[in-house]
Amino acid sequence: MNHLFTLAFVCFAALLHGQFEVENYYKDSFNGDWGKAFSECFRAMDSAGHGSLELDGTQNYRFRTSAELPRFSTKGRRIFIINGNGAVLSSSVDSVCIFNRIPKSQSEALGKMMQTRFTINDLTFIGGSKGINMGATYQTAISRCNFQSQKKAAIDIQFGLSTAIVHCNSTNAFYDNFVLRTGRDWGGGDNNSQSNHSVIDRCRVYARDGANTCFKVLGSGGVVIRDAISEGAKNIAYSVYVDRLASTTVRLFKLENFHLEHKPKEAAIYIESTGVSTIDGVFYQLAYEGFRLIQTGDKTNHIHLKNVPHYVSGTVIQQDWPSTGWVLENCSNSFFKPSSWLVRNGMKLSNRLPIHFSGTGYGPSVGKRY
């Protein structure tokens, strides 16, 4: 009886002050499944409409079920903070999304979930299907977290407007690593469930052999990937993969100060996007014969490529749509040679410069115009 009174008092104090500890929500009946305790804690935070969860940084919390993050929060400030303090969240169950929050429909996303914001700091996620699987949120920030060996993705953001993923690392994910995309899976529209104007900043991926992508952006505009490092296995398909899908509103993408330390088998950077895509600063030092540093897909309008001073023998840029425009600035003079290009005409690829192409030289050729 005293234990129940103490627990009730602790929970009331947490609701009053907005400070939560997951240990207060653990029950012996959970049989070691901390996913259930986290879900109980998040339900209490949801009822309060705000709150901060402080974790014990010495602990490894093991999950057999997904923890459902606060979902609706119809009252309060709708701001939730999770401070990991170095704690580990792990799962050996391939279907578990360690932190999960996915709408059932577009109407639920817009009507009940969209105004909620999360700040998730200083955690290590090991295993499971996804580390963080989150939809319908605005200005969520995920900072200083490590991810390891997720089956589908380290972070999968669906309809996350103005999301910031900062100083995060992903190692050995089986398929994707960091993903920003639409809510297409749960009925979200291509033009109104996007992860627009989000940023991936100072993150690192160590790719697993046979994986798909390091950084993926689907159907979302205004996204910036900056100061990122991509390395690891060469048999990953793509490092950066950008596809507008069926969206008619994607107009901007930017990749800045990108460090590429491996040589993906399909292309290092794949872009299929309307509007303007800017690639500003790429350093790489590995290639093979026919290595596609950049490949552009169907209806890609305009690529501004600048500040790529180093060229590795064997590198090509491939253009698959005839009307793509290119502007090159401060790039190695080798990128102005037809032998460094593969331009598609029907089914045939040939070594020639694109039709819509201009640029200025680099170094001693700085005054030369192409």
RODO-2510 file (C-alpha; in nm, 4 decimals, decimal comma):
residues 370
     n   res          X          Y          Z
     1     m     0,0000     0,0000     0,0000
     2     n     0,2815     0,2377     0,0890
     3     h     0,4501     0,1533    -0,2436
     4     l     0,1340     0,2454    -0,4358
     5     f     0,1023     0,5712    -0,2423
     6     t     0,4672     0,6575    -0,3123
     7     l     0,4273     0,5801    -0,6832
     8     a     0,1124     0,7925    -0,7037
     9     f     0,2899     1,0805    -0,5300
    10     v     0,5917     1,0564    -0,7630
    11     c     0,3692     1,0534    -1,0710
    12     f     0,1707     1,3512    -0,9409
    13     a     0,4943     1,5432    -0,8773
    14     a     0,6145     1,4608    -1,2281
    15     l     0,2912     1,5894    -1,3781
    16     l     0,3115     1,9027    -1,1648
    17     h     0,6720     1,9919    -1,2494
    18     g     0,7029     1,8294    -1,5910
    19     q     1,0090     1,6217    -1,4936
    20     f     0,9847     1,2480    -1,5510
    21     e     1,1906     0,9364    -1,4736
    22     v     1,1123     0,6193    -1,6654
    23     e     1,2076     0,4016    -1,3675
    24     n     0,8913     0,5221    -1,1930
    25     y     0,6829     0,3561    -1,4648
    26     y     0,8512     0,0167    -1,4742
    27     k     0,6505    -0,2841    -1,3484
    28     d     0,7692    -0,6346    -1,2680
    29     s     0,5048    -0,7662    -1,5087
    30     f     0,7007    -0,6086    -1,7972
    31     n     0,9603    -0,8873    -1,7540
    32     g     1,2557    -0,6719    -1,8514
    33     d     1,0856    -0,4966    -2,1449
    34     w     1,1684    -0,1312    -2,0984
    35     g     0,9722    -0,0465    -2,4127
    36     k     0,6549    -0,0828    -2,2070
    37     a     0,7890     0,1383    -1,9284
    38     f     0,8883     0,4082    -2,1763
    39     s     0,5416     0,3912    -2,3358
    40     e     0,3775     0,4351    -1,9946
    41     c     0,6037     0,7298    -1,9186
    42     f     0,5348     0,8887    -2,2566
    43     r     0,1592     0,8519    -2,2004
    44     a     0,1947     1,0462    -1,8762
    45     m     0,3954     1,3144    -2,0569
    46     d     0,1296     1,3232    -2,3287
    47     s    -0,1388     1,3858    -2,0667
    48     a     0,0651     1,6687    -1,9174
    49     g     0,1155     1,8309    -2,2569
    50     h     0,4878     1,8840    -2,1997
    51     g     0,7743     1,7411    -2,0022
    52     s     1,1381     1,6444    -1,9687
    53     l     1,2571     1,2850    -1,9344
    54     e     1,6001     1,2387    -1,7747
    55     l     1,7628     0,8977    -1,8232
    56     d     2,0330     0,7272    -1,6211
    57     g     2,3391     0,7497    -1,8442
    58     t     2,4873     0,4290    -1,7009
    59     q     2,1950     0,2104    -1,8095
    60     n     2,1221    -0,0128    -2,1074
    61     y     1,7434    -0,0121    -2,1425
    62     r     1,6354    -0,3201    -2,3403
    63     f     1,3268    -0,3089    -2,5626
    64     r     1,1112    -0,5999    -2,6778
    65     t     0,8338    -0,3634    -2,7883
    66     s     0,8390    -0,0187    -2,9464
    67     a     0,8092     0,2806    -2,7154
    68     e     0,5273     0,5061    -2,8363
    69     l     0,6289     0,8700    -2,8044
    70     p     0,3742     1,1338    -2,6905
    71     r     0,1171     1,1483    -2,9649
    72     f    -0,1559     1,4116    -2,9332
    73     s    -0,0957     1,6456    -2,6368
    74     t    -0,4121     1,8498    -2,6719
    75     k    -0,3032     2,0820    -2,3920
    76     g     0,0151     2,2418    -2,2643
    77     r     0,3102     2,3642    -2,4644
    78     r     0,3438     2,0389    -2,6608
    79     i     0,7224     2,0400    -2,6198
    80     f     0,8940     1,7189    -2,5052
    81     i     1,2600     1,6831    -2,4084
    82     i     1,4402     1,3497    -2,3749
    83     n     1,7895     1,3738    -2,2283
    84     g     1,9738     1,0444    -2,2576
    85     n     2,2891     1,1466    -2,0694
    86     g     2,4726     0,8697    -2,2568
    87     a     2,2207     0,5909    -2,1946
    88     v     2,1847     0,2961    -2,4342
    89     l     1,8500     0,1861    -2,5786
    90     s     1,8811    -0,1561    -2,7405
    91     s     1,6610    -0,4164    -2,9056
    92     s     1,7291    -0,7600    -3,0496
    93     v     1,3797    -0,7687    -3,2042
    94     d     1,3939    -0,6806    -3,5744
    95     s     1,0388    -0,5394    -3,5817
    96     v     1,0878    -0,2916    -3,2957
    97     c     1,1147     0,0806    -3,3633
    98     i     1,2792     0,1884    -3,0394
    99     f     1,1137     0,5329    -3,0454
   100     n     0,7970     0,5258    -3,2548
   101     r     0,5343     0,7858    -3,3474
   102     i     0,3536     0,7342    -3,6781
   103     p     0,0113     0,8747    -3,7795
   104     k    -0,2661     0,6425    -3,8870
   105     s    -0,3821     0,8838    -4,1569
   106     q    -0,3222     1,2259    -4,3074
   107     s    -0,6197     1,3704    -4,1178
   108     e    -0,4803     1,2489    -3,7853
   109     a    -0,1380     1,3886    -3,8730
   110     l    -0,2711     1,7339    -3,9565
   111     g    -0,5519     1,7535    -3,7026
   112     k    -0,3928     1,6067    -3,3908
   113     m    -0,0177     1,5510    -3,4185
   114     m     0,1554     1,8191    -3,6213
   115     q     0,2076     2,0887    -3,3582
   116     t     0,4153     1,8699    -3,1262
   117     r     0,7917     1,9149    -3,0983
   118     f     1,0619     1,6848    -2,9590
   119     t     1,4204     1,7384    -2,8497
   120     i     1,6109     1,4095    -2,8224
   121     n     1,9684     1,4274    -2,6946
   122     d     2,2688     1,2085    -2,6090
   123     l     2,1421     0,8545    -2,6633
   124     t     2,2804     0,5405    -2,8259
   125     f     2,0292     0,3268    -3,0170
   126     i     2,1369    -0,0318    -3,0913
   127     g     1,9440    -0,2781    -3,3084
   128     g     1,5752    -0,2956    -3,3870
   129     s     1,4024    -0,2048    -3,7108
   130     k     1,4564     0,1701    -3,6634
   131     g     1,6092     0,3799    -3,3904
   132     i     1,3658     0,6698    -3,4316
   133     n     1,0554     0,6338    -3,6489
   134     m     0,8665     0,9616    -3,6358
   135     g     0,5890     1,1279    -3,8322
   136     a     0,3914     1,4523    -3,8182
   137     t     0,6085     1,6859    -3,6143
   138     y     0,7342     2,0412    -3,6420
   139     q     1,0846     2,1633    -3,5483
   140     t     1,1963     1,8426    -3,3814
   141     a     1,5699     1,8241    -3,3017
   142     i     1,7750     1,5056    -3,2624
   143     s     2,1226     1,5828    -3,1323
   144     r     2,4394     1,3953    -3,0392
   145     c     2,2914     1,0474    -3,0771
   146     n     2,4575     0,7274    -3,1978
   147     f     2,2822     0,4571    -3,3988
   148     q     2,4056     0,1072    -3,4653
   149     s     2,2847    -0,1893    -3,6739
   150     q     1,9209    -0,0949    -3,7364
   151     k     1,7512    -0,3204    -3,9943
   152     k     1,5617    -0,0502    -4,1878
   153     a     1,6879     0,2940    -4,0828
   154     a     1,8659     0,4742    -3,8024
   155     i     1,6277     0,7729    -3,8243
   156     d     1,3179     0,7815    -4,0451
   157     i     1,1358     1,1159    -4,0417
   158     q     0,8012     1,1278    -4,2256
   159     f     0,6277     1,4674    -4,2467
   160     g     0,8782     1,6328    -4,0156
   161     l     0,8830     2,0000    -4,1083
   162     s     1,2008     2,1874    -4,0137
   163     t     1,3598     1,8851    -3,8477
   164     a     1,7230     1,9125    -3,7338
   165     i     1,9461     1,6047    -3,7096
   166     v     2,2735     1,7310    -3,5652
   167     h     2,6005     1,5641    -3,4584
   168     c     2,4562     1,2139    -3,5003
   169     n     2,6417     0,9002    -3,6092
   170     s     2,5074     0,5866    -3,7753
   171     t     2,7106     0,2670    -3,8047
   172     n     2,6261    -0,0521    -3,9948
   173     a     2,2577     0,0090    -4,0658
   174     f     2,1357    -0,2736    -4,2886
   175     y     1,9384    -0,0587    -4,5366
   176     d     1,9087     0,3196    -4,4873
   177     n     2,0691     0,5459    -4,2301
   178     f     1,9249     0,9002    -4,2130
   179     v     1,5932     0,9503    -4,3971
   180     l     1,3758     1,2598    -4,4504
   181     r     1,0592     1,1900    -4,6488
   182     t     0,6854     1,2250    -4,6962
   183     g     0,4105     1,0360    -4,5177
   184     r     0,3238     0,8350    -4,8271
   185     d     0,3303     0,5067    -4,6311
   186     w     0,0340     0,6094    -4,4151
   187     g    -0,1681     0,8043    -4,6723
   188     g     0,0123     1,1371    -4,6639
   189     g     0,0026     1,3403    -4,9826
   190     d     0,3116     1,4078    -5,1913
   191     n     0,2612     1,7843    -5,1535
   192     n     0,1327     1,8154    -4,7966
   193     s     0,3159     1,5593    -4,5835
   194     q     0,6739     1,6567    -4,6587
   195     s     0,9822     1,7016    -4,4432
   196     n     1,0542     2,0395    -4,5982
   197     h     1,3312     2,2757    -4,4856
   198     s     1,4981     2,0189    -4,2637
   199     v     1,8710     1,9939    -4,2020
   200     i     2,1191     1,7112    -4,1471
   201     d     2,4194     1,8821    -3,9926
   202     r     2,7644     1,7433    -3,9024
   203     c     2,6530     1,3805    -3,9099
   204     r     2,8575     1,0731    -3,9991
   205     v     2,7623     0,7411    -4,1549
   206     y     2,9807     0,4316    -4,1579
   207     a     2,8136     0,2233    -4,4269
   208     r     2,7422    -0,1465    -4,4055
   209     d     2,8297    -0,3739    -4,6968
   210     g     2,5202    -0,4181    -4,9166
   211     a     2,3201    -0,1327    -4,7631
   212     n     2,1152     0,1144    -4,9678
   213     t     2,1811     0,4773    -4,8665
   214     c     2,3631     0,6918    -4,6130
   215     f     2,1479     1,0056    -4,6524
   216     k     1,8062     0,9883    -4,8212
   217     v     1,5607     1,2692    -4,9020
   218     l     1,2266     1,1801    -5,0623
   219     g     0,9615     1,4242    -5,1832
   220     s     1,0871     1,7069    -4,9621
   221     g     1,2181     2,0511    -5,0583
   222     g     1,4538     2,3017    -4,9014
   223     v     1,6529     2,0260    -4,7322
   224     v     2,0180     2,0971    -4,6475
   225     i     2,2843     1,8343    -4,5762
   226     r     2,5976     2,0050    -4,4503
   227     d     2,9372     1,9083    -4,3070
   228     a     2,8519     1,5386    -4,3385
   229     i     3,0923     1,2442    -4,3587
   230     s     3,0090     0,9314    -4,5568
   231     e     3,2432     0,6351    -4,5298
   232     g     3,2615     0,2600    -4,4832
   233     a     3,1722    -0,0172    -4,7273
   234     k     3,2047     0,0493    -5,0999
   235     n     2,9150    -0,1857    -5,1791
   236     i     2,6519     0,0534    -5,0518
   237     a     2,4321     0,1663    -5,3426
   238     y     2,4311     0,5434    -5,2791
   239     s     2,5755     0,7870    -5,0318
   240     v     2,3276     1,0724    -5,0928
   241     y     1,9965     0,9875    -5,2615
   242     v     1,7466     1,2648    -5,3426
   243     d     1,4175     1,2008    -5,5270
   244     r     1,1253     1,4416    -5,5525
   245     l     0,8874     1,1456    -5,6122
   246     a     0,5562     1,2817    -5,7438
   247     s     0,5784     1,6136    -5,5623
   248     t     0,5221     1,9270    -5,7692
   249     t     0,6511     2,1610    -5,4965
   250     v     1,0107     2,0444    -5,4495
   251     r     1,2294     2,3290    -5,5746
   252     l     1,5466     2,3413    -5,3625
   253     f     1,8110     2,1038    -5,2283
   254     k     2,1599     2,1790    -5,0986
   255     l     2,4598     1,9598    -5,0149
   256     e     2,7444     2,1524    -4,8501
   257     n     3,1004     2,0633    -4,7469
   258     f     3,0559     1,6904    -4,8055
   259     h     3,3340     1,4446    -4,7193
   260     l     3,3107     1,1193    -4,9157
   261     e     3,5476     0,8490    -4,7951
   262     h     3,4202     0,5490    -4,9961
   263     k     3,3008     0,4753    -5,3500
   264     p     2,9353     0,3608    -5,3645
   265     k     2,8541     0,1158    -5,6415
   266     e     2,5604     0,3005    -5,8075
   267     a     2,6458     0,6661    -5,7484
   268     a     2,7885     0,8738    -5,4681
   269     i     2,5256     1,1470    -5,5136
   270     y     2,1978     1,0783    -5,6942
   271     i     1,9571     1,3667    -5,7574
   272     e     1,6189     1,3504    -5,9272
   273     s     1,4631     1,6842    -5,8466
   274     t     1,2954     1,9850    -6,0023
   275     g     1,4150     2,3367    -5,9291
   276     v     1,7730     2,4093    -5,8245
   277     s     2,0042     2,1621    -5,6527
   278     t     2,3313     2,3039    -5,5215
   279     i     2,6351     2,0888    -5,4466
   280     d     2,8839     2,3175    -5,2744
   281     g     3,2064     2,1539    -5,1638
   282     v     3,2876     1,7855    -5,2102
   283     f     3,6099     1,6182    -5,1076
   284     y     3,6728     1,2610    -5,2181
   285     q     3,9848     1,0582    -5,2913
   286     l     3,8597     0,7155    -5,4017
   287     a     3,7158     0,6104    -5,7370
   288     y     3,7103     0,3294    -5,9938
   289     e     3,6707     0,3348    -6,3701
   290     g     3,3243     0,4748    -6,4397
   291     f     3,2645     0,5810    -6,0778
   292     r     2,9607     0,8106    -6,0776
   293     l     3,0352     1,0926    -5,8389
   294     i     2,7033     1,2528    -5,9399
   295     q     2,4086     1,1083    -6,1301
   296     t     2,0993     1,3098    -6,2206
   297     g     1,7656     1,1528    -6,3024
   298     d     1,4429     1,2300    -6,4838
   299     k     1,3271     1,5934    -6,4987
   300     t     1,6183     1,7235    -6,2928
   301     n     1,6144     2,0920    -6,3861
   302     h     1,9342     2,2558    -6,2673
   303     i     2,2546     2,1587    -6,0871
   304     h     2,4949     2,4193    -5,9486
   305     l     2,8203     2,2365    -5,8778
   306     k     3,0957     2,4345    -5,7109
   307     n     3,4073     2,4058    -5,4984
   308     v     3,5121     2,0534    -5,5984
   309     p     3,8859     2,1124    -5,6420
   310     h     3,9979     1,7488    -5,6560
   311     y     3,9337     1,4985    -5,9357
   312     v     4,0118     1,1262    -5,9031
   313     s     4,0886     0,9333    -6,2208
   314     g     3,7948     0,7240    -6,3445
   315     t     3,5290     0,9602    -6,2085
   316     v     3,2309     1,0540    -6,4268
   317     i     2,9189     1,2656    -6,3887
   318     q     2,6134     1,1009    -6,5451
   319     q     2,3130     1,2915    -6,6808
   320     d     2,0027     1,0863    -6,7640
   321     w     1,7617     1,3636    -6,8714
   322     p     1,8578     1,5779    -7,1723
   323     s     1,7270     1,9128    -7,0443
   324     t     1,9208     1,9325    -6,7181
   325     g     2,1174     2,2569    -6,6866
   326     w     2,4620     2,2691    -6,5281
   327     v     2,6706     2,5527    -6,3854
   328     l     3,0201     2,4634    -6,2617
   329     e     3,2265     2,6980    -6,0479
   330     n     3,5676     2,6505    -5,8843
   331     c     3,5857     2,2848    -5,9867
   332     s     3,8829     2,0827    -6,1048
   333     n     3,9487     2,1434    -6,4728
   334     s     3,9016     1,7699    -6,5338
   335     f     3,5269     1,8181    -6,4832
   336     f     3,5210     2,0308    -6,7995
   337     k     3,6445     1,7450    -7,0179
   338     p     3,3942     1,5345    -7,2201
   339     s     3,5674     1,2173    -7,0976
   340     s     3,4482     1,2986    -6,7435
   341     w     3,0824     1,2926    -6,8480
   342     l     2,8248     1,0329    -6,9479
   343     v     2,5239     1,1978    -7,1121
   344     r     2,2230     0,9893    -7,2067
   345     n     2,0547     1,0127    -7,5455
   346     g     1,7759     0,7565    -7,5553
   347     m     1,9289     0,4267    -7,4470
   348     k     2,2837     0,5360    -7,5249
   349     l     2,5358     0,7004    -7,2933
   350     s     2,8200     0,8934    -7,4519
   351     n     3,1212     1,0927    -7,3359
   352     r     3,0277     1,4523    -7,4083
   353     l     2,9449     1,7708    -7,2251
   354     p     2,5765     1,8399    -7,1565
   355     i     2,3895     2,0657    -7,3980
   356     h     2,2948     2,3105    -7,1218
   357     f     2,6332     2,3669    -6,9623
   358     s     2,8461     2,6594    -6,8475
   359     g     3,1198     2,7239    -6,5996
   360     t     3,4342     2,9033    -6,4989
   361     g     3,7725     2,7410    -6,4535
   362     y     3,9710     2,6760    -6,1388
   363     g     4,3213     2,7740    -6,0327
   364     p     4,5345     2,8833    -6,3302
   365     s     4,2240     2,8581    -6,5516
   366     v     4,0134     3,0818    -6,3289
   367     g     3,9441     3,3265    -6,6104
   368     k     3,8444     3,0596    -6,8582
   369     r     3,4765     3,0258    -6,9416
   370     y     3,3063     2,7168    -7,0754
***
